[in-house]
């Protein structure tokens, strides 16, 4: 393993954009799934013994599927947000370092700072 760290904010930003699209896609899948599955809620029937037994199970499974899809979406959003924070931090550190270098260059104004005094 290398002792050197390298991060490319531009590539990371591209990844963030892709993750954002995936999160939106997951949100849309969840909505579409719920829209489609609601039409099946009457399949077990309404008031007979089978319906009384199956309706709670069907409702539970539908809610579990919804919660799973929302959790996946939330995880993707969390990863996206964390990655964006990393990019922001990298850019801030880079910008601060460049400013420090610029200030140091102004301070030495032509002196050979690599020479030992």
Secondary structure, 3 states (H helix, E strand, C coil): CCCCCCCCHHHHHHHHHHHHHHHHHHHHHHHHHHHHHHHHCCCCCCCCHHHHHHHHHHHHHHHHHHHHHHHHHHHHHHHHHHHHHHHHHHHHHHHHHHHHHHHHHHHHCCCCCCCCC
